[in-house]
Amino acid sequence: MDRTDIFFLENKPLFSGKIRDVYKFDEDKLLIKTSDKISAYDFVFDDELSTKGELLTTISKFWFKQTEHIIDNHLLVDNELAELVPNTFKSCALVKKCEPIRIESIVRGYISGSAFKQYKKEGKVSDIVISKKMNINDKFDSPLFTPSTKAEVGGKDVNITFAEMCKNIGEELSNFIKDKSIELYEYAHRLALTKGLTLIDCKFEFGYDDERNVILIDEIFTPDCARYCLTKDLENKDIDFFDKQYFRDYLDQINWNRKQIIIPTIVKDEILNKYRKVLTLLTDEK
């Protein structure tokens, strides 16, 4: 039995999310292992996509290092992981132990997805009235911040207004998170453009470190928590997004009944190709 199997057999997760297991590393450090599972519509599928966890972890590490000048994050130097978990270290991250803030911080640079559906029906996104006429995938004059609650595993996130966020966690903290979220998005949007990608929208999670500083946690700018497309395709009516929308569309097409399924190989390959495309364009890593 290899050392990886020994570690994960001898150490039970402190916490298991939709696709991540969190293990105690020492008193102030955690080891996060990203699985190859995929979730959609708040449902986690047992059938796995080989290398998906590795792709997500690699993209997240790239962006954590790129954005540490904007805000500290939970990522730590992880040289010892290759020795500790030699078969799965590319899917693992060594991080600071933090207290999560139960808010998902969503930033929208373009009107797409559920935001466009609400706009067409109500003329607004969240509680923000959109005064000018917009077509799908049009760019906002400035990015919108539209938070949601962070549900427990098995629950469903609920969209809330910024005023409700202030009521839930306080005005000062809410403003800090909003400002940092928009700054992060604008920086990543500019960098992605230089790689031929447009970052449509994204979401972040924040937490408190042991000194009660607010830092960036979880994952950032991966195709699981952000929506990309090729910049040259932005004017097309039907954009090929590099995110989970392809999988959601597949589930809609088969009239999925919210039960476990075997995901066809052709669907798995297409999802992984989209994720690899993001990694390749961002980092020139094949």
N, C-alpha and C positions, 0 to 999 in steps of 0.2 A: 504493500500500500504506500502511495507516495505521500510526501509531507503535506501537500495541500489537503488531501483527504483527511489526514490526521488532525490538522488544525480545525477544519470545519466540522469534523465529527466530535471533537473534544470541546468545542466552544459553541454553545447555543446562541442564537442571535438575541441581543437585548431587545431588538425591535425589528419587525418585518413590514416594509411598505409594499406598494404595488409591485415594484420590480427590484427593490433593494433590501438587502439584509444588513443590519448594523450590529457589529460585534465590539465588545470591549477589547481594547488593545492594552491600555494601562489606565491609570487613574484619571488622566486628562486627555486621553486620545482614543479615537474610535477607528475601526476598520470598516469601511463600507464596501460591500460586494454588490455589483450590479449584475442582475441575472440576464438571461437572454429572452426573458418573457416580454410580451407586449400587452398593453392595456388599451382599451377603447371604450368610450361611453361608460367610464367608471367601472369597467369589468376587466379582470385580469385573466388572460388565456394561459392554460397550462402548456400548450404546445409552444415550443421555443424556437427562436430564430438564431442559429449559430453565429457567434461573434457580435451580436447586437450589443451586449453589455460592454464588450471591449471598445466598440465604436463610440458608444455614449460616454464612457469614462475618458477616452482619449480626447474627444472634443471638449468635454467639460474642463479637463486639466489645461488644455490650450487656452481657453477663455479665462479661467481663473488667473492664470499667469499674465495674460494680456491686460486684465482689468484691475490688478492689485494696486495700481496708482490711484484708482477712483475710490475703492473701498477695500478694507481687509476682507479676506475670506477664510474659510475653515481648512483649506488644503495645506498639508504639511509635506515636507520632503519625505519621499517614500522609498529610499534606496533599499531599505531592509525588506520590503515586501517581496522583491524578486527572490530572495532567499527563503522567506517564510512561506510564501504560497507560489512556488515556481510555475505551476501550471495555469494559474488564474490571476496573476498579479496585474495583468493588463486590464482586467475588469474591476480592480480594487483601488481604493484610495484611502490613504491615511489622513485623518482629519482631526481638528480640535473638537473636543466635546463641547457642545453648545446647547442652549435652551431655545428651541424653535419659537418663533413668533407666529401665531396661528393665522397668518394672512398670506394669500397668494397675490403678488404684485404683478399685475398685467399691464404691459405697455403696448399700445397699438400705434404704429407709424402709418399704416394704410388701412382702409376700410375693407375688411374681408371676413369670411366666415360668419360666426354668430353676430358679430357687430353689424355687418351689412344687413343681415336678416332683420335685426331690431330697427335699424335705421329706415329700412323700406316700410316697415310696419308703423313705427312711432315717430320717425324723424329725429331720433336721438340715439346715442350710444351710452348705456348705463343711464345716468341722469343728465348727460351732457347734450344739449340741443345742438344739432348740426344745421347751421343756418344756410349754407350753400348747397347746391345740388351736387351730389356725388354719385359716381358709378362705381361698381365693384372694383376693388383693388386700387382706387384712387388714393393718393397720398394726402394725409391730413396736413393742414398748415403747420401744426406742431403736434408732437405725439400726445396721445390721450392716455391717461392713467385710469384704469378701471379695475379696482381690486375685487377679490372674492375671499370668502372664508376658506380656511384650510381644513377640510373634513378629516375625521379619523378614518383609518382604513376600512373600506366597505361603505363609507358614507359618500355623500355627494357635495362637492363644493357649491357654494351659493354666491352668486354675484351680489355685491353690495355697492353702495355709493361711497364716495370719499368721506362724506359727512358721517355715514354709519361706521366707517373705519375709524374715524377720529373718536367717535363715541365708544367704540370697542377697545381701542388700545391707547387712546390719548392723542391730542392734537400735535404735540411736539414730535413724538415718535412717528406719527403718520406722515407729517410733512418731510421728515428726514428720509423715510423710506420712499416716498413719492419722488423727491428730488433726486435721490441716488438712482432709483429705477430708471428715470428718464435719462439721466446722465449716462448710465450704463448702456441703455438702448442706443442713444445717439452715437456713442463711441463705436459700438459694435456695428451699427448701420454703416458708418463711414468706412470702417475697416473692411467690412464685407463687400462694399461697392468696389473696392480696389481689387477684389478677387473675382468680380463678375457676378456676385450674389447680391440680392436685395433681401434684407431682413424685414419681413412684413410685421410681425408681432412676436411677443415673447412673454415669459413670466419668470418671476424670481421668488426665492424664499430667503428670509433673513432670520437671524437668531442672535442671542446674547452669548458672548464668550465668558470666560470665568472672571473677567474684570468688568462685566456688564457693558462692554462695547457692542454695538450693533454691527454684525458682519454678515457677509453673504455666505449662504450654505446651500446644500442640496446639489443641484446641477444647474448649469447655465448655458443658454444658446445651443442646446442640442436639438436635433429634430423631434425629440419627445416633448420639448418645452418651448420650441420656437418654430416659426414658419418662415422658410426661405423659398426663393425662386431665383432662376437665372434673371439677371437684370434685363437682358435682351428680350426676354419673354414677357416682360411686365405689361406690355400693351395688348397682349393676346387675350381673347375672351376667356379661353380655357387654359389657365396656367398650370404647368406641371410643378406643383409644390413639393418641396423636399421635407415632408413631415408625415404625420400619421393619417392625413386626410385620405390618401389612397386606400389605406386599410379600412377606414370608416366607410368609404364609398363601396368597397367590396362587400362589407357586412350589410349595407343597405340593399345592394343588388341581390343578395341571396335571401333577403328577408330574415335575417338572423333573429333568433328567438331568445337571446340572452342565455344560451347554454354553451358549454364547452364544445369546440369544434376542432377538427384537424385542419390546419391552415394549409392550403395547397402549396406545393413547392414553388410554383410560378409566382404566387403572391408573396411568399417569403423572400424570394430572390429579388423581386421588384422593390420591396421595402428596404432590404439591405443595400441594394444598389443606390437608392436615394440617399441613405445615410452615409455610405462610402463617398458619394459625390460631394457632399458637404465637407467631409474630412479632407478629401483630396484638394478641393478648391481652396479651403482655408489655410491648410498647412503644407501643401505640396507633398503630403505624405501618401504614398501609394499603398 
